[in-house]
Amino acid sequence: MKITKVEFTSIKVPFVPFMDVLNSGENALAAIPKIIVQVHTDEGIVGLGETERGVSEEHLQNAASLLLGRDPLGMNLQSLGLPHGMNAAFEQAVHDIVGKALKVPVYRLLGGVYRGDVPVSAWSPHHGERNPEKTATIAKLAADRGYRVIKLKARPWDIVETVQAIERAVGADMGVVCDPNMAFGLLSVAVKLARKLERHNIVCFEDPVPKGELSWYVLMRQKIDIPIALHIGGIDIINAVKEGACDYINTGGTMHEFKKYAGIAEVAGIPVWHGSGNDLGIMEASYVHACATTRNATLTSDVFGEFCRVDDLLAEPIEIKDGLAKVPQKPGLGVELDEKALRRYQAGKSRVVS
């Protein structure tokens, strides 16, 4: 088997109406394109991949040229030998090809499952100055769809009101991940907010203060009852674990990178979840396979594309019920691209490297 060509399609998929803050203005995530990658082989098997937002198509094309003529069945699936930052979409696509060729799901290529259903969360952006009721409405929609946890882009001036509004809307059973992206700013602010929120169902504070101040994280763990999570992006996971800076870890990367980082956390007895960049179905399918094969990926991962976006570009969405994503069982990633949806949200001409 040989890779004969790689096709790239840039797409922009809007967010659903109740997240319209992300469709326009300075927070317009929908305006940042993603690229769908289709890797073709001489045996007619096509592997699917999806990039993170804003990846350079030129760099992708250069990386694709390094794959032409190679046999996916003979490649080291843990390291494709591509430039840094170019691996994720191609890793998905190559695993998809190999899984289809061998007639096994990707999770078999990653070592086998620990669980057949992966816990996942819903998500809400911040809606501007003091708008907790809008977030509570989103939480109600999430609860109606069976989600048990919602992740919030939290801000110090209204997070307490927002959590209270969520509890009024759906009750105390809905867990809340507070992710301020370091916007709580000061250790003293984070501690005061935690003490106001401790009686509520707060799963954790994720990156409440600047991540460069790991000593603050160590001190927070001593002062508050809410678990502290670190998003391992821009910091050394080994140093964070060694310092005892967190109870939980949010990590990502390619499938094999995720498993490597999770393995470091597992040695220290730390549970993990898979983060996201508000992604679509192909990439999220790779998350589900990776989490299913990772022993300590027991926290709710960020698989909420079909909840947040008007389309996930899959012919059949990932099955999510009662806050659990069903691990795909078909060969490869186990998902099929919706070609009509791809054309509907296409942004510019498709490109081919052959």
Secondary structure, DSSP 8 states (H G I E B T S, - for coil): --EEEEEEEEE---B-GGGGGGTSGGG-GGGS-EEEEEEEETTS-EEEEE--TT--HHHHHHHHHTTTT--GGGS-TT-----TT-HHHHHHHHHHHHHHHHT-BHHHHTT--S-SEEEB-EEE---STT-HHHHHHHHHHHHHTT--EEEEE--TTTHHHHHHHHHHHH-TTSEEEEE-TTTT-SHHHHHHHHHHHTTS-EEEEES-S-TT-HHHHHHHHHH-SS-EEEE-SSS-HHHHHHHT--SEEEE-SSHHHHHHHHHHHHHTT--EEE--SS--HHHHHHHHHHHHT-TT--S-B---HHHHBS--SBSS---EETTEEE---SSBT---B-HHHHHHTB-S--EEE-
